[in-house]
Amino acid sequence: MMNETRKTDWPVIVLTILAGITAAAHLGKVPPALPLLRAELNMSIVQAGWVISIIAAMAMATGMAAGMVADRIGHHRIIIIGLAIIALASVVGSQASGATMLLATRFLEGVGVIAIAVAGPSLIIMSIRPRLLQLVLGVWSSWVPAGIAISMFVSPLILAPFGWRPLWLFWAALAAALALALFIRPVAAVNSDHPRHSFRGSLRLVLSRAGPLILAVNFGLFTAQWGSIIMWLPSFLVEQRGLDVSSAAVLAGIVVAVNAPGNLAGSWLLHRGVQRSHIIGGAHLMMGLCAIGIFSDVLPDGVRYGLVLLFSFSAGFVPTAMFASVAVHAPTPRQFGAVSGLLLQGSNLGNFFGPPAVAAVVAVMGAWNDVLWLIISCATGGMALAFWLSRVEKKMPD
């Protein structure tokens, strides 16, 4: 599928990774600003929830379709358009006078984030020599935790003295600058001997293969675990351990941040020749084992928090192996974006349903410890799918 003689285009690769991190920073700018947003715009808690979750809901519904659009229009062009949309939406959002206008601009930001999410891996795959692919995709896979963590740490420095509107403009300026940098950076044309398919044809090609479907479902089981722990950790620390909101936010931010080194460690293992399915299955196993200690009342809180950090670090291995699988399981290079989009849909399905499932378990059973069985179930399913993936890949031609 890949040209062994292709030269690595490092400027494009670096700009693409920075585009992903900047897109994720726009996801992470909302939580620190939420108290100010709710006070100034008179937002209800339901409206605030949609401001946070609307992008995940959009990705869950449109990921694969967006990927097919990127395959048709061009991945480099789609990333530029995505950055431009994010920048424009953030500028308009900074002038919002009510919740409805802010929510509309978040919808537009979501269009841009999804465009970058589905086109980024494809552009990297087409811009790099195969021997470096695993390492660089590992760096790319850290775009979400890296961008959110950076935003959560940087945003308060702007919020405190200036408020949320300048914060929106700050992140808009970064997106605009990257769009301009990518626009003036030419990308070598990638010629493909494979015929171009219609949207329906690409859909049929991708969904007729077991690999992309296994990866998408597995990604959902992964994000259901990691997203649930991350989303509910601050509430648990405040309600069950009596921490103040600021301290809980810092501890949660550290947990998100250690996911990025896990992405890099996963890329190193891939570069050393460890099978993707082994990395995915091993990560699910570690997450399940960590969950046993996390939800144990026997262990002291310090040890339990350490296990949360190990849980997040281990989780970082999964996205690396997932993105490295795109070039392997896409029917042709013309479906790289479609497969990336399918993975995006799977991951956001987990993000969308995981936290409510945790809330339902706690509401019905009455204790946080009962969430353990939900996490264990997802981890077990992830290990089973990783085994199935290994069987599928063994039957694939080299």
C-alpha atoms as one frame of an Amber mdcrd trajectory, in Angstrom:
protein
   0.000   0.000   0.000   2.875   2.355   0.757   5.728   3.641  -1.392   9.010
   2.406   0.099  11.014   5.134  -1.695   8.881   8.063  -0.547  10.799  10.802
   1.274   9.600  11.819   4.724   8.052  15.297   4.665   8.877  16.388   8.213
   7.438  19.938   7.998   4.033  18.591   6.928   4.137  15.869   9.586   5.026
  18.309  12.375   2.365  20.788  11.246  -0.222  17.988  11.082   0.568  16.857
  14.639   0.408  20.463  15.859  -2.932  20.839  14.078  -4.260  17.848  16.006
  -2.980  19.169  19.334  -4.512  22.577  18.624  -7.847  20.990  17.701  -7.818
  19.041  20.974  -6.945  22.236  22.856 -10.265  23.635  21.641 -11.905  20.621
  23.285 -10.042  21.275  26.527 -10.667  25.020  26.696 -14.284  24.584  27.838
 -14.029  22.772  31.224 -11.815  25.425  32.919 -14.015  28.210  31.516 -17.342
  26.579  32.365 -18.030  28.477  35.611 -17.468  31.810  33.829 -19.538  30.722
  30.819 -22.475  29.652  32.950 -22.397  32.858  35.002 -22.023  35.310  32.108
 -24.284  33.602  29.564 -26.839  32.355  32.093 -26.422  28.776  30.907 -28.284
  25.861  32.456 -26.375  22.741  33.422 -27.966  20.923  30.474 -26.770  23.594
  28.045 -23.309  23.445  29.605 -23.283  19.697  29.149 -24.043  20.052  25.445
 -21.291  22.653  25.027 -18.888  19.980  26.285 -20.312  16.916  24.554 -21.659
  18.157  21.209 -18.385  17.469  19.381 -18.271  13.873  20.635 -21.878  13.383
  19.556 -21.074  14.733  16.090 -18.012  12.498  15.723 -20.041   9.490  16.830
 -22.553  10.142  14.065 -20.397  11.397  11.190 -16.849  10.091  11.584 -16.758
   7.663   8.679 -18.672   9.993   6.352 -16.189  12.757   7.150 -13.333  10.385
   6.397 -14.762   9.541   2.989 -15.097  13.251   2.221 -11.437  13.701   3.175
 -10.453  10.805   0.894 -12.274  12.507  -1.972 -11.220  16.147  -1.438  -7.682
  15.538  -0.155  -6.347  15.146   3.371  -4.019  18.145   3.288  -6.799  20.402
   2.034  -9.288  19.072   4.599  -6.934  19.813   7.513  -6.486  23.403   6.325
 -10.243  23.810   5.985 -10.759  22.267   9.426  -8.299  24.658  11.063  -9.880
  27.626   9.299 -13.352  26.596  10.487 -12.111  26.177  14.061 -10.445  29.594
  14.004 -13.491  31.353  12.559 -15.915  29.588  14.896 -13.796  30.412  17.929
 -13.616  34.085  16.958 -17.399  34.233  16.506 -17.870  32.260  19.711 -15.846
  34.824  21.625 -18.598  37.325  20.853 -21.435  35.057  21.981 -24.157  36.795
  23.959 -26.052  33.649  24.908 -25.920  29.886  25.191 -27.527  29.282  21.785
 -24.885  31.250  19.900 -22.060  29.595  21.818 -23.505  26.153  21.137 -23.776
  26.952  17.418 -20.114  27.943  17.276 -19.145  24.790  19.178 -20.975  22.830
  16.483 -18.820  24.525  13.845 -15.677  23.892  15.880 -16.734  20.254  15.937
 -16.804  20.168  12.134 -13.204  21.369  12.111 -12.043  18.975  14.831 -13.590
  15.992  13.051 -11.981  17.035   9.757  -8.532  17.073  11.368  -9.137  13.840
  13.291  -9.973  11.829  10.161  -7.443  13.425   7.801  -4.436  13.665  10.123
  -3.436   9.978  10.199  -3.955   9.651   6.460  -1.753  12.641   5.645   0.987
  11.306   7.922   0.809   7.841   6.338   1.192   9.403   2.894   4.059  11.702
   3.977   6.443   9.264   5.629   8.664   6.304   4.905   7.213   3.029   6.169
  10.075   2.319   8.575   9.245   5.469  10.575   5.474   5.115  10.387   4.895
   3.374  13.729   6.947   5.916  15.683   5.337   8.971  14.112   1.792   7.618
  14.362   2.537   7.040  18.037   3.282  10.738  18.389   0.107  11.583  16.451
  -1.980   9.347  18.714  -1.149  11.633  21.656  -2.933  14.593  20.053  -6.058
  14.354  22.213  -4.472  13.947  25.676  -1.651  16.347  24.821  -3.980  19.045
  23.491  -6.512  18.723  26.318  -3.808  18.662  29.001  -2.048  21.709  27.527
  -5.340  23.554  27.302  -6.343  22.665  30.856  -3.033  23.981  32.183  -2.693
  27.050  29.906  -6.299  28.231  29.891  -6.459  29.212  33.596  -3.472  31.542
  33.028  -5.593  33.501  30.527  -8.950  33.072  32.254  -7.907  34.567  35.566
  -6.698  37.966  34.328  -8.654  38.318  31.064 -11.741  36.085  31.063 -13.045
  33.504  28.639 -13.463  35.669  25.523  -9.720  36.408  25.103  -9.117  32.691
  25.727 -11.294  31.845  22.720  -9.360  34.391  20.621  -6.004  32.991  21.775
  -6.783  29.463  20.622  -8.366  30.823  17.424  -5.128  32.622  16.587  -3.124
  29.410  16.941  -5.521  27.530  14.656  -5.359  30.319  12.055  -1.559  30.393
  12.169  -1.333  26.646  11.580  -3.849  26.832   8.729  -1.686  29.472   7.062
   1.489  27.455   7.616  -0.031  24.353   6.033  -1.492  26.403   3.176   1.904
  27.790   2.144   3.602  24.411   2.574   3.209  22.393  -0.655   2.464  18.684
  -0.404   3.728  16.228  -2.970   0.949  14.638  -4.990   0.306  11.016  -4.110
  -0.484   8.891  -7.121  -2.524   5.753  -6.596  -3.047   2.900  -9.016  -6.269
   2.025  -7.211  -9.524   3.239  -8.785 -11.557   5.935  -7.121 -14.800   4.633
  -5.611 -18.109   6.299  -4.923 -19.080   6.993  -1.325 -21.269   3.908  -1.347
 -18.469   1.848  -2.893 -15.943   2.968  -0.263 -18.461   2.274   2.490 -19.053
  -1.224   1.155 -15.325  -1.915   0.784 -14.491  -0.879   4.363 -17.466  -2.501
   6.081 -16.974  -5.767   4.193 -13.709  -6.311   6.056 -13.556  -7.639   9.607
 -10.449  -5.655  10.604 -11.861  -2.096  10.577 -15.022  -3.202  12.408 -13.031
  -5.048  15.098 -10.822  -1.995  15.574 -13.775   0.396  15.822 -15.627  -1.694
  18.425 -12.410  -2.229  20.377 -11.724   1.509  20.329 -15.192   2.079  21.773
 -14.577  -0.400  24.607 -11.295   1.364  25.337 -12.749   4.871  25.475 -15.683
   3.642  27.557 -13.132   2.673  30.212 -10.721   5.590  29.981 -13.341   8.253
  29.355 -15.456   7.077  32.274 -12.552   7.203  34.721 -11.419  10.624  33.479
 -14.885  12.187  33.383 -15.971  10.997  36.822 -12.663  11.259  38.692 -13.133
  14.934  39.698 -16.654  14.235  40.998 -15.429  11.209  42.940 -12.584  13.194
  44.512 -14.909  16.030  45.552 -17.878  13.951  46.709 -16.125  10.938  48.223
 -12.781  12.356  49.352 -13.707  15.938  50.184 -11.220  17.674  47.884 -11.907
  21.179  46.635 -12.743  21.643  42.959  -9.344  23.144  42.035  -7.353  20.304
  43.590  -9.582  17.706  41.960  -9.140  19.411  38.569  -5.327  19.407  38.910
  -5.236  15.725  39.877  -7.513  14.865  36.949  -5.364  16.940  34.594  -2.267
  14.982  35.612  -4.102  11.731  34.876  -4.941  12.982  31.376  -1.360  14.151
  30.815   0.269  10.771  31.602  -1.757   9.219  28.783   0.510  10.941  26.242
   3.738   9.175  27.389   1.764   5.941  27.064   1.113   6.812  23.411   4.856
   7.279  22.860   5.715   4.056  24.682   3.245   2.213  22.465   4.890   3.634
  19.351   8.298   2.461  20.601   6.941  -1.082  21.045   5.497  -1.013  17.540
   8.814   0.201  16.169  10.501  -2.720  17.955   8.203  -5.140  16.155   5.613
  -5.974  18.821   2.319  -6.982  17.199  -0.502  -4.456  17.278  -2.984  -6.991
  18.645  -0.623  -7.873  21.512  -0.274  -4.213  22.454  -4.044  -3.673  22.386
  -4.819  -6.837  24.359  -2.051  -6.160  26.880  -3.271  -2.607  27.441  -6.825
  -3.814  28.112  -5.429  -6.371  30.567  -3.455  -3.711  32.452  -6.457  -1.380
  32.560  -8.629  -4.151  33.997  -6.038  -5.073  36.637  -5.573  -1.422  37.618
  -9.348  -1.027  37.942  -9.436  -3.784  40.572  -7.158  -1.699  42.789  -8.717
   1.640  41.879 -12.114   0.544  43.141 -10.786  -1.272  46.222 -11.527   0.284
  49.617  -8.702  -1.760  51.142  -5.923   0.230  49.470  -4.922   3.722  50.684
  -5.892   6.664  48.517  -2.309   7.373  47.457  -1.920   3.866  46.039  -5.307
   4.078  44.323  -4.365   7.364  42.656  -1.091   5.805  41.536  -3.099   3.019
  39.941  -5.241   5.636  38.160  -2.034   7.083  36.713  -0.874   3.614  35.630
  -4.345   2.986  34.183  -4.106   6.137  32.053  -0.516   5.419  30.991  -1.451
   1.871  29.944  -4.480   3.195  28.084  -2.162   5.302  25.928  -0.893   2.188
  24.174  -4.271   1.524  22.532  -4.700   4.585  20.250  -1.135   4.146  18.988
  -1.814   0.589  17.854  -5.208   1.599  16.453  -3.866   4.382  14.222  -0.983
   2.148  13.103  -3.624  -0.303  11.870  -5.230   2.147   9.436  -2.763   1.518
   6.612  -2.964  -2.241   7.214  -6.741  -2.653   7.237  -7.810  -0.016   4.707
  -8.734  -1.826   1.455  -6.695   0.719  -0.549  -4.983   4.054   0.210  -8.125
   5.746  -1.074  -9.943   4.499   2.050  -7.416   5.678   4.672  -9.743   8.500
   5.717 -12.801   6.228   5.795 -11.101   3.766   8.159  -9.814   6.619  10.342
 -13.348   7.991  10.458 -14.768   4.603  11.452 -12.259   4.445  14.328 -13.294
   7.964  15.324 -16.925   6.869  15.435 -16.087   3.862  17.558 -14.027   5.863
  20.036 -16.733   8.490  20.455 -19.419   5.848  20.910 -17.456   4.755  23.965
 -17.034   8.340  25.135 -20.734   8.995  24.651 -22.145   5.910  26.376 -19.406
   5.117  28.908 -19.902   7.946  31.434 -23.731   7.610  31.470 -23.303   3.860
  32.024 -21.129   4.607  35.046 -23.733   7.031  36.359 -26.457   4.403  35.894
 -24.445   1.764  37.774 -23.804   4.132  40.685 -27.452   5.249  40.758 -28.808
   1.691  40.733 -26.228  -0.044  42.902 -25.516   2.907  45.160 -21.697   2.612
  45.292 -18.782   3.678  43.118 -17.060   0.311  43.681 -19.725  -1.413  41.586
 -18.350   0.411  38.513 -15.504  -2.123  38.614 -17.621  -4.766  36.868 -18.410
  -2.387  34.014 -14.698  -1.655  33.509 -13.776  -5.342  33.746 -16.441  -6.233
  31.173 -15.089  -3.666  28.702 -11.502  -4.783  29.294 -12.419  -8.437  28.778
 -14.242  -7.565  25.561 -11.219  -5.590  24.394  -8.895  -8.542  25.017 -11.217
 -10.900  23.146 -11.382  -8.546  20.159  -7.583  -8.164  20.196  -7.285 -11.958
  19.933  -9.768 -11.943  17.039  -7.763  -9.170  15.355  -4.593 -11.253  15.579
  -6.376 -14.142  13.855  -7.602 -11.817  11.095  -4.146 -10.329  10.533  -2.480
 -13.747  10.336  -4.707 -14.559   7.353  -3.885 -11.297   5.556  -1.288 -11.328
   2.749   2.046  -9.707   3.575
